[in-house]
Amino acid sequence: MSRKFHNPLNLIWGILFIVIFFPLLSVFKESTVPASNRAGEVLLTMTPGEGENGAGIPNAVTAVVVFYRGLDTLGEVSVLFLVSTAVGFIFSKDRSKIKRESNPNEIVRHSKTLVLPHFLLTGLYITIHGHLTPGGGFQGGVMAAGMALLLLLAGERVKQVKVLHFLEGLAGSLYILVALAGLWFAGSFLGQYLPLGEFNTLFSGGILPIIYIFVGIKVGTEIITIYQNFQRKEE
């Protein structure tokens, strides 16, 4: 049966949408606000600063994501946790078995021992240096979680699942505790209360690298959990 798209109600909703949102198009025009008053310019100026509002790091992206909008980052990590939980819930309801079409590739099975350490070290490097260079907890966590995917491709199991769940909960709890400590020591949620250290060095940025490490652990363990749920589905 052919589906009818020419519903008069759809046309009415379309006209109503245009009437409501057409005035908002002016927002996309070139701003007349001076550059010194724009939020982006202000954040870029404050990022390397060492004052009360400065992040003390050269990476402006990390300063915005983890410091100035760290509460949003906590919400994004929570969304990933909900996705991981939903995938596990869906697969736990379906008890059907999927037959493997073929055995794992011989090259993949024998090369995993050589490749796995590189996944882990690269993920750790990206996470730890997230406040200095492009990268951070999200990217590093996904890179480290690639180890689990490689194990699945090699026909092995993701072991120590309980440890992964513990690390996931621990990393999320420590993130919140570090953020709440800002209320006590700096007067604001996610406030900077640790020494910033020498600018553009590994041990700098105060709480920022610590938070990114927790984000990396949480993201990595959650993605590994999703891989593990897919593996359980195929067994």
N, C-alpha and C positions, 0 to 999 in steps of 0.2 A: 504493500500500500504506500502510495506517495504521501509524504508529509506536507501539510499545508503551512506555509510560512507567511502567507498574506493575511495575518490576523489583525483586524482593526485595533485590537488592544495593544499590540506591539507597536503600531504606528503612534498611538497616543503616548505610550511610555517614551518612545524616542523623541517626540516633540517636547515632552515635559523635561526630559534630560537636557536637551539643548537649551531650553529656557532657563533652567536652574544654573547650569555650569558655563554658559556662554560668557557671563561677566568675569569669570575666573581666568579667561584667556589673557586678560591684560597683565596677569601676574608673570606670564612667560616673556613679556617684553623686556627690553633692556632696562635694568634697574637704574634709577636716578640717585640712589643712595651713595654717598661717597665711599670709596674703597676702604677708608679707615674705619667706617662704621659697620662694615659687613662682617658677619659671624666668621666666615672662612678666613678672612684676613686677620681677624683678631686671634683666632685659634692658632694660626701659623706663627703669629708673633709670640704668643704665650708658650708654645710647645717647648722650645729649648730653655725657657726661663727657669730660674731657681727660686722665684718668689713664692708667695702663697698660692697663686693660680698656675704656676708653671709646672710642666711635667718633667723637665730636666732631661729630655731625650731628643735625639735628632730625628726620630721617625714620627712624623706628624700623624700618620694613619693610626699607629698604635696609641698615640696620645688621645686621639678622638675616640677610638673604639673602646679602649680599656679604661681611660682616665676620665675624660669629659663626659663620655656616654657609657660608662661602665655598667650602669643599671640595664641599659638596652642589651649589652652583651650577655649579661646574666639571663635575661629573658630569652635570647636566642639559643643559648645552651640548654635552657629548660625546654624549649620547643624541640630540640634534637632529642632530648631525653623522652619526651612524649611520643615522638615518632618511633624511637627504638622500642618503647613499651608497647605501642600499638602493633608494630610488626610481630613482636613476640606473642601478643594476645591473639592476633589473627591466625598465626601458624599453629598455636596451641589448640585452636578449635578444630583445625582440619587435620584429621589423623590419616589421611590418604598417603600412600607411598609413591614416590616417583622413581622409576627404574633408571639407573644411569645408562646413558647411551653408549659410552665407551670408557675405557680406562684412562687415567691421567696420562698426559704426554710424558714420555721417558725423559726428555730434556728438562722439563719442568720439575719432575720428581727428584732428579739428581743435582739440579743447580740451585735448589731452594736453600741448601746449607750455605752456599756462597753468597746468595743475594739477600737473605734475611738480615744479616748484620748491617748491610748498607741501608736497608729500609729503616731500621731502628736508629742508626747513627744520624742519617739525614733528617729524620723526623725530630730527633732530639736537638740537633743543631738549629734547625729552623725555629723550633719552639723557644729555645734558650736565647737566641739572638733576635727575637721578634721585636724587641724595643730598639734595636739598632739598625736592622736591615729589613727589607721586605720579607714578610712572613709572619709567623706568630703561632699562637696556640691552635687556631683552627687548621691552618695549613700543615703544621707539624704533626698534629694529632691525626689528620687524615693520612699523611705520609706514613707514620708509624703503624697505623691500622692496616696499611697495605700488606703487612706481614701475614695477617689473618687470611686475607684474600689469596695470597700466594699459597698458603697452606691448604686452602680449599681446592685450589687448582691442582695441587700436588696430591690430592686424595687423602689428606690427613685431617685430623680433628683439631678444633680450637680447644685446647686444654685449659685447665685452671679457670673455668668460667666463674666460680664463686669468688675467686680473687679479683677478677675483672669487675664484678658487681661491687665488691667492697671498695676498690679503688675509685670507681665511678662516684659512689656516694661520698667517699672521703674527700675527693677533689671538689665536688660541689659544695660540701659543708665548709671546707677551708676557704673557698672563694667568698662565701657569705660572711664567715668570721673575720676575714681580712677587711672586707668592706665595712662591716659593723664596727670594727676597731677604729675606723676613721671617725666615727661619731664620738668616741671617747677621747681620742688623742688629737684629732684635728678639727673637730666640730662639724663634720659633714660626712655623709655616706661616701665611701671610697676616697676619703680625704687622704692627702699625702702626709704621712707621719714618720716615715723612715728616711734616713739620710740619702740624699740623691747621689752621692758619690761623685767621682770624677766624670765629667761630661764625655759621652761617646766611648765609654768603656763597658766591659761586660757587667761589672758590679756597679751599676748605676741605675737611675730611674726610680729608686725607692720601691714602692709596692708594685709597680707595673710589671717587671719581669716575673715576680712571684705569682701574680694573678695569671699571667699568660701561661706559666707552667701548669697551674691548676686547670686552666681551660684546655690545654693540650692533652692532659691526662684524661679529662672528662670526655672530650670529643673523641679521642682515640678509643677509649673503652666502649663508648656507646656505639661507634661504628663497628667495632669488632663484635659486639653483641648482635647487631643486625646481621653480620656475616654468619655468626653462629646459628641464628634462627633460620637462615636460608639453608645451612648445612643440615640442621635437624630435620628440615622439611624433605630433603633429598634422601635421607637414610631410610 
